[in-house]
Amino acid sequence: MPSTIHLHRVLTTNPQKVYRAFIEPDAIASWLPPYGFLCTVHELDARVGGKHRMSFRNFTTGGGHSFGGEYRELIPGERLVYTDRFDDPGMPGEMIVTVTLKAVSAGTEITIEQAGIPDMIPPDQCYVGWQECLTKLARLVEPDINQ
């Protein structure tokens, strides 16, 4: 039975900057893959109905996987909804990722729901991967470099 996970974090930056990190190819390639993986963004058309396609490569083994999907909802600085589907037929189904951004006194509250995670991905491993990614996201968006 596909699973759903929920994540929550507060980042000390504004929602617009966090939103950009989800829709700019170079930005997402820098923070989305978990530690030990590299990301190549093959396509990213951040508009409703637009597609995205990426691949992750394990830096140790060289093995990898690819996935892609479609943007269903984009509200700058507030919300993103997109789908993900692995190219590997052994990982069937479509995941739906909902990212909600809310301005708070410390910066941005981010909540993420990932639904439809294939059975072969244990939810605890999915949480670990996302936690690593969110740490990398914070390191990208929290510095306020005005040069």
N, C-alpha and C positions, 0 to 999 in steps of 0.2 A: 504494500500500500504506500503510495508516494507520501512523503512527509512535508511538513511546513515548519520553518524556523522563523523566529522573531529576534531582531537585534535592536539595540538602543545605545546611543552614545551622544554626548554633548561635545561639540568642537568649538574651540575659541576663535571663531572667525564668522564671517557673515554668510547667510544662506546662498547668496549669489555665487560666491567663490566655491562653495561646496557643490552647487549645481553644475558649475563649469567643469569641475573635476570628473563628472559623470558623462559629459558630452564632448569633451575635447580628446581626440585620439591619443596624443602624446601624454596627456594627464592620466587617462584611464590605464594606459599601458604601464605607467609607473607605479600605480598603487593596487590595481585589481588582482594581479596574480599573487598567490601566497608566497611566503619566503621559499627560496630555492627554485622558483619558476620565473621564466621570462614570458612576456606577452607581445604578440604581434597583432596589431589591429589591421585587418584586411579591408574593412569597410565600416564606416560609421556615419550614417545619414540621420542626424538627430532632428527628426520631425515626425509628427504623427504619421504612421504608415511607412516611415523610413526603416531601413534595415541596418543591422550591425553584424559583423562577423569577426571573430578573433580566434587565435590559437594560443595555447599555453605550452611551453616546452620545459621539461624538467632539466635543469642545468646539470645535474649529476649524471643522469642516464641518457639524456638526449631524447627520450620518449616524450610524447605529448598528446594533446587532444584539442579538437577544435569544436566550436559552437557558434551559433548565431541566433538571431531572432529579429523581432520587430518592435518598434516603439508604438505603444498604444496611447500614452498620455504624457504630455510634457507641459508643465506649468513652471516657467523659469523662476528659480529661487524657492519653489514650493513643493513640487511633486514630479516624479517620474514613474511611469509604469512601462515595463518592457518584458518581452518574452525571451527565453533562452531554450535552445534545443541542441543537444549534443549531436555531432555528426556520426558518432559511433552507434550502430544499430543495437548494441548491447546495453545502451543507456537510453531507453525509449522515453517518450513523453515530452511534454512542454512544461517548462517552469515559468511562473509569472513572478516577477520581482517588482515590488512596490516600495519606492523610496519617498519618504515624507520629510520635508525640511521645515523647521519652525524657528523663527527668531526668538531667542530667549535672552535674558540679561547677560549670560556668560558668552553668548555667540549663537550657535545653531544646535538645536536638538534634531538629531537624525534618527529616524526609525526605519527599519527595513524588514519587509516580510518577503520571504522566498518560499513560494508554494509549488507543489508538484515535483519535489526533489526525487529523482529516481531511487528505487529501493536499494540499489547497490551502493549508494552513498550513505553511510551511517550519519544520522543527524549530528552526533557529537563531533564528527570529523568536519562536517559542514560548518558548524559553529567555530571550530578552531581556525579553519581557513578564513572565514569572514572576520574573525577577531584580528588575525594577522593583517588582513587587507585594510581594516579600519584604522589600525595603528599606522600603516603606511599612508593612508589617506590623511590622517591628522598631520603627519610630518610634511605632507605636501601643502596643505591649505592653511595651517595655523601660522607659519611664519609670515610676518607682515613686512615684506622687503619693498621699500619704495625708492628704488634707484632707476 
